[in-house]
Amino acid sequence: MIGTTHAISKPFTNSSMPEMRPTFVVNFDISKVICQHSADPTDIHIHNMSILCNGVPDCYNNPAIHDESFPYCERKCDSTCSNRGACLYDGEKPMCYCDAGYSGPMCEIEDVNECLDKPCHLMAHCRNTMGSYDCKCLPGFKGDGYKCFG
């Protein structure tokens, strides 16, 4: 696994536009990449992990996320991660980091959102997890999430 932290960010200075310093963030906890899309610093977008290392310039003037200057994009992967994730190399071995909602060694398993069936009590929050879900009573209520009382 890549490091002990769960996010990577890399500010850089573009030599042709030194006044602009776009940044991207890779958040492994939520399986998202956040980056700037244009010269406007407020033009920030959230992407799935699968945009990493795919050779397409999704982030404005940010080659670091698409070439060898982003150290985890080394071409040591034999997998496309089913086009549902990014294959990153951490210096020891290549590994698929899946988009949210997918799992498995090649990101081939799609998660079903059990919360759509509303299994929890009306006064509870349902949190979908890979292959399961959990229910928790809302603040001010007690119970197991399936039965909540105030």
Secondary structure, 3 states (H helix, E strand, C coil): CCCCCCEEECCCCECCECCCCCCEEEECCCCEEEEECCCCCCCEEEEEHHHCCCCCCCCCCCHHHCCCCCHHHCCCCCCCHHHCEEEEECCCCEEEEECCCEECCCCCEECCCHHHHCCCCCCEEEEEECCEEEEEECCCCEECCCCEEC
